[in-house]
Every structure is written in C-alpha cells, then in structure tokens.
Amino acid sequence: MISMLAIFSRLFKGLRHAFQLSYFRGLLMLCLLTLLSGTIFYSTQENLSVVDALYFCITTLSTVGHPTFAPVTTLGKVFTMAYITIGCGLFLTLIATLAYVLIKEQED
C-alpha cells in the first residue's frame, strides 16, 4: 500500500512539472478535443450513449480496443480510421512526454 502511494505521489509530482511545459499543455488540450469530437461523433452517428461513446474513444486511443463495438456506417468506419491514426499518435506522444518528465525528474 505504501509503495502504491509513493508511485502516485511521484506521478502527481511529474504531472505538476509536465504542466509547466507549454507543449504538454497543448498536447493535453488536443487529446481532450479529440476525445470530445469522437464522443460527439459516435453518440450522434453511431447512436451510442455519451458514456459508451467516451468509453469507446478512450479504449481506442489507449490502444486497448473495444471488444464488442465496431462502427456500422461507412462514415463511422472512415471516421474511425482517421480517429485512430491521429488520436493514437497524440495520446502516445502525451504519455511519452509524461514519461520523459518523470525520468528526467528522477535524474535530477
């Protein structure tokens, strides 16, 4: 339990330092906008509830994937291809930036 608290403490300290970087804040905003646009699209085009659409977006961008949902419409499939290509790059860059800050902080 204590080690988990130490990990979370280190993570929050790293997040605090990462927020000082303007490109991290920009990446975070782009990721949030990507999640918002995907949620709006899937809830309107694919008739998912807002929670299900957000869940699908987060599992897609984190590369976990959703086991039961696949877009049904042609527009949904085309949007999903672009969403995965752009969104995964943004999300993974955000995670890599946070990891870089955590490693750099440990070296100092």
N, C-alpha and C positions, 0 to 999 in steps of 0.2 A: 504494500500500500504506500509506503514511504517512497519507494522508487518511482511509482506512478506519479506521485505529487511532484517529485523532482523533475520528471520528464515534462509534465505540464507547465511547471514553473519556467523551465528552460525554453519551452515552446512559446509561451507568452512573452518572455523577455526577447526572444528572437523576433516575434511579431512586432513588438514595440520598436525595435531597431529597424525592421524592414519598412515600417510605415514612415520612417524618416527619409526613405528613398522615393523620389518622385516617380520613377518608372515602376516601382512596386505598386504604388497607389494607382497609377494608370492601368497597370495590368489587372489589378483587383476590380477596378471600375469596368473594364472591358469584359471581364469574366462575369460580373454581375449583370451587365447589359445583355450578354449572350444568354445567360440563364433566363432573364426576363423575356427576351424575344422568343426563345424556344418555348417557354411556358405559355406565352400568349398564343403562339402559332399552334402548338399541339392541343391546347384546350379549345381553340376555335375550329381548326381544320380537321383534326382527328377526333373531336368530341370527347376528349379526356377531361376529367375533373382537374381543377387547378393543382391540387396536391399530387395527383397521378402524373400530370404533365411535368411538374417540377421534379418529381422523383425520377422520371424518365430522363430528363435533362441532366440531372446530377449523376445518375449512373452512367449515362453515355459519356459525359465529359471526363469522368474519373476512370474511364475505360473498363468499368466493371461490366456494364451491359445490363439490359433488362431481359429476363428470360422469357417473358410471355408476350410482350408488346412488340409489334412491328407495324410501321405505318401502312395504311391500307390504300390511300390515294396516291396517285402518281406525283402530285405536288408535294405530298408528305414525304415520299421517298427521295425526291430531288432535294428538298429542303434538308432532310436528314443527312444526305451525303455531304452537302456543304457545311452543315452544322458540325458534323464530326470532324471534318478536315480543318475547319477554322477553330472551333471550340476546343478540341483536344490540344492543339498547339498552344493556345492561350493558357489553358488550365495547367498543362505540364510546365510551361515557362514560369507561371506563377509559383508552382511547387518547387521548381529548380531554384528560383530566386530566393525563396524562403530557406531552402536547404543551404544555399551558398552563404546567406547571412548567418545561419546557425553555425556552420563550420568555421567561418571567419571569426565569429564571436568567440568560439572556443579556443582559437589560436591566439587571440589577444590576451 
